[in-house]
């Protein structure tokens, strides 16, 4: 039987949300609280449970990983609880507008968005997972024939809901929150579309074990979810060990001897220097660790013409900072290679995404080695790269530029440099992780209502809070909420932290010197790892 398809009209949904927000605020006032978080605890006293049998499990993450990694045969037994996933996609336009390397009038929904949803959901269902899809649309009306097209393309028993005309309204204001013009009128806030998935998550929080919320051109597969859960479980295991340890910290087993007599000092607002290699980690440090993702494209030269990144003097062969941090490619013989099919192995016949990619076809453009660090983390986390993070949130790593490696003694570690942050176009998390975001980690909360002056200046859609990447790119999590994203240096895990940006248009629309092969980038990270180990003997 085909899954249920439901439509939440814009006006009806907003009315329900408004009434819900008013009710919640009244309850909060009665309890002398200042935001949603205490109320959420009271209205759902078992809110950290993932199933009716949650009491039998010591840790939510381990339970969720068990659900996700059972065989499909085990999942279909009569008394088995399936792994419940809500697959949220936000799309601005039904048809391309001709900007950013797209073709005006091309059917974005049918030819790009839907195939990606089907890829990911079909892969998840094949594992025995129970998956529903929620599509948030910036366009006004998802017509019945288009709804039917989506439902017919989805696997059997996959539910489908959608919210069209989902762009919110707002008043444009100055930085001091005064109206921009005396006669300012209400208008659409297209940048606010990226916020709307939070209302869906808030509404569905108790119905699912796991949530993925990404932009419409990202290919999210079951391997990404399982790897994310495996890394999350190991991070949490180390955190619990640290809490129980007499020293309130955990250390790397079989660590190298550290002969350093002096240690580096912070160059900004971080509490640590840039020379941490294998230092002990507290429970609070480990709470801030987060398995990250990085967007990738695949070189597309199917037209047979010249490609800006190929040919003589290719920028991919003369990558940025090559003279300062050359790639150590020995990792491919010692540990294996990147598997391009996990992120980017799409079927034949798609206009934007070439099939059968090779490992050296994968491209990175959203950061470079100058913004990265590495660290040997305790337990099964192992060696991992650290992505850019707010200085005050940094729990420490060995920066690629430590020791003036880039030839500039005045160069400081990049922090909030937009071109180096590594936008991942979404996030994924378990229910308990989302509750932790909302109740503890994120000032002002992770879920609506987004109110209050201190954290939201009484309007979450103003640009200081409301940029697209703040909501959909995870910048709230990796900025205001102080999470430190890590990428495993193990090529097998690293492959599962790459997400296909299937629009595949950056390679022909932005500067050539921004690009590096992901195989090369991982080689550069291994060079920094070697330098970190060598630093211990000085």
Secondary structure, DSSP 4 states (H G I P E B T S, - for coil): -PPPEEE--HHHHHHHHHHHHHHHHHHHHHTT-SSHHHHHHHHTTTTT-SSTTGGG-S-HHHHHHHHHHS-HHHHTSTTPPP-EEEEEEEES-SS--S-TTPPTT--HIIIIIHHHHHHHHHHHHTTT-EEEEEEEESSS---HHHHHHHHHHSPTT-EEEEE-S-PPEE--B-TTSSBSSTT---EE-GGGGGGTHHHHHHHHGGG-SEEEEEETTEE--HHHHHHHHHHHHHHHHHHHHHHHSTTSEE--TTPPP---SS----SSS-SS-SB-SS--EEHHHHHTEEE--EEEEE---TT-S--TTSSTT-TTTS-TTTTTS---TTHHHHH----HHHHH-PPTT-SSS-SS--GGGEEE-S--GGG-EEEEETGGGEEEEE----GGG----EETTTTTTTS-TT-----S-GGGS---SEEEEEHHHHHHIIIIISTT-SSS----HHHHTT-TTSHHHH-HHHHTSSHHHHTTT--EEEEESSHHHHHTTEEEETT--GGGTS-GGG-EEHHHHHHHHHHHHHHHHHHTT-
